[in-house]
Amino acid sequence: MPIDPATAIGAELPETKFSWTPTDVLLYHLALGAGPEDLRYTYERDLHVLPTFGVIAAHLRATEPPTVSFPGVDVDLAKVLHGTQEITVHRPLPVRGEAVLRTRVADVLDKGTAAVIVQESTGVTTDGTALFTARSSIFARGEGGFGGSRGPSTRLRVPDRAPDAVLETPTLPQQALLYRLCGDRNPLHADPEFAKLAGFDAPILHGLCTYGVVCKAVVDALLDGRVDRVSSFAAKFTGVVYPGETLRTGVWRDGDRFVLTTTAADRDDAPVLSDVVLTVS
C-alpha cells in the first residue's frame, strides 16, 4: 500500500518485553568478531557489554525475517536498507536483565525515489530505569513520491587534518551468518539469490554488524576497552560490506568525542560509514 505519513508519524508500536543473559552477550560479541584475545567480551568472568548490544537486545530470539509493516507503512523487505543508527546509553548495560522496548515512528521522509522511515526506541527496565534510547532510519527504495517532507540535508565534516588514528579491522567470511543468530534473519545476508534480487553481487554484512565492529575497534584501541565510557554512538550507512573484507576507520579526536569514517579497504576505500560520532564520558 502507499505510504501514509499522516498515519505513520507519531504512531506507537506495541511494546516488546525482552530479556537477555550472559550467553546472549557472548554470542553478540562473537558475531562482531571477538576472539580469544578479547576475554572481556568472550568469557563470562568480568564480562563487559558493548553499548551497541542495546540496539539488538529486544530482537535476540527472532527466527523469522523482519517485516517493515507499521501503521501507514508497508514496504517490501527486498527494497530496504539501513540508513542511520544511533544509541545513547543512560547507564552501562548489565550482563543480564529484563526490559521493555517502547518504539514510535518519529518521522517519514520523502526523498523522491525513496522513503526514509525514522524510528525511536527506549529500553526501560522493569523497575522503570531507562537503559538506552536508540534512533534509526531505514531507506526504502522506490517508495518515495508520496508528497511528504524531504527533511533536512546535513553532513558531518571531519576535521581538516590527518586522522589521529587509523584502525584496520578484518571481518570474517562467515560473519553475516554468525550475526544472523543475533536476531536479524533478513535473507539479504545469507541467500545469494535474494541478494541478487536486491541488486548486490553476493550477500552483504548487516549494517548493524559493521556498526558494532567499528564501535568495538574504537573502544579497544582508544578507550582501553572501557565500554562504560561510551555515552552515544551514531553512524550513517553509506555503503555495503561483503563478509571477509577489511574495514579501515579513520578517527579524529574532537573534544569529548571521536569523529570517524569507515571504508572498505579491499575495494579502494569505498565508503561504508560516514557521519560517525562516538561521544565519551
Order of alpha helices (4+ residues) and beta strands (2+ residues): alpha-beta-alpha-alpha-alpha-beta-beta-beta-beta-beta-beta-beta-alpha-alpha-alpha-beta-beta-beta-beta
